[in-house]
Amino acid sequence: MANQLTPFGKPMLKHWLFDPSYKNLNHGSFGAHPAAVRDAQRAFMDIADGRPDPYIRTYHAEYLNEARAAVAGVLNALKEECVFVKNATTGVATILYNLNFQSGEALVYFEPVYGAVEKGVVSLQEHSDFQSRKVRFEFPIAEDELERWFREVVRKTREEGLKVRAAVFDTIVSNPGCRFPFERFTAICREEGILSVIDGAHGIGHIPLDMQKLQPDFLVSNCHKWLYTPRGCAVLYVPKHNQHFLRSTLPTSWGFISDPSSAETPQSVLKDPNAIKEKTPFEELFEFVATSDDSAYVCVPAALKFRKEVCGGEEAIMSYCIKLANEAADAVASILGTDVLQEPDLKPGETSNMRQCAMMTVRLPIAVADEPVSGALVTVTSKEAPGVYVWIQKTLMSEHETFVPVFPHRSWLWTRLSAQIYLEKSDFEWLGGILRDLCEQVARKAHK
């Protein structure tokens, strides 16, 4: 690893693994990691391949301790409160499963919600007798209005005789990409006596997260998206006073903490039964979850080293990406003759909280309605819309060697931009021209 700072933008590309012909404008979906972190991961995998038993039974736990301490430092949390899971979806599912909802209890979540999380709620309800309630809204929305809607859903749910046990919400919404006022809703949940379950899929490495200040009940955040670890790696934060809730991983494995009334559970054969206990049951619960390649977990120190020595540290990375995202969104919107998703009540010169992140959502000039919409380049019906945005996405990949998500929201098609340290404003200006051309092709029915 070069022990000197590299300028952001095109000079930074030398550290990454992208095909030179491909422009990665969708970092937010699957993340990416630099060559230095790839090399660190392969070194761990070589040790595991060369000495399987010593690595799996001993070395991995030691490396895992270092990685947990490192990620805890980023979150301003205790190492004993941080463990790893494969991804944010797994983390949220693990939390909700362990909360063991009962009849008469309810879970509240927000729309738009990440699809896999909502499907997880539906799946859990097929096996548990609890209720779910959705705060239905569309962006853009003022924070005060969103709070009123949330409190109204809570009030009505309680009037039904249900106990609102927990609420799930994002740090940054995936689609449409924008920052969610998670700090505000964490405080509201605390005030209302509701457990806060924060889906921080786009969190660590993207925006500052301080667990001592935020004090959520549960938070999970992908490290492989914005922190530059390999896939899949996510940190699951559970403060000590809530760790009694979590007794099983998904799948249930060697660290399972059985209820006193359950049948006796055999101890892990991977551990010396006479060894001195140095970790809490919560820490041991997530240390070994079946035989799996968990090398991505132990790459956190390497990722943080790269971010510090090559990039200049967390603040430099976040500042560049958020600034670039805003400039890029404005540029693309200008090329398309549209606008950027933000609060509807902003005064001149006022900062948009929704845009305080590195993912921006820009409206395409394609309306989705049954009748022509004034100001739209073209209007397509809701039945036609999937064919349009799928065609745009496929064409971006097949003809232009890039990709950005395109999706419907509030009677328009939109696209989401992801800024990153290896990108520049000119990359998005290039994209804007391509999107304008593709929209014009849709208007001419060339996509059919």
Secondary structure, 3 states (H helix, E strand, C coil): CCCCCCCCCHHHHHHCCCCCCCECCCHHHHCCCCHHHHHHHHHHHHHHHHCHHHHHHHHHHHHHHHHHHHHHHHHCCCHHHEEEECCHHHHHHHHHHHCCCCCCEEEEEECCCCHHHHHHHHHHHHHCCCEEEEECCCCCCCHHHHHHHHHHHHHHHHHCCCEEEEEEEECEECCCCEECCHHHHHHHHHHHCCEEEEECCCCCCCCCCCHHHHCCCEEEEEHHHHCCCCCCCEEEECCHHHHHHCCCCCCCCCCCCCCCCCCCCCCCCCCCCCCCCCCCHHHHHCCCCCCCCCCCHHHHHHHHHHHHHCCCCHHHHHHHHHHHHHHHHHHHHHHHCCCECCCCCCCCCCCCCCCCCCEEEEEEEEEECCCCCCCCCEEECCCCHHHHHHHHHHHHHHHHCECCCEEEECCEEEEEEECCCCCCHHHHHHHHHHHHHHHHHHHCCCCC
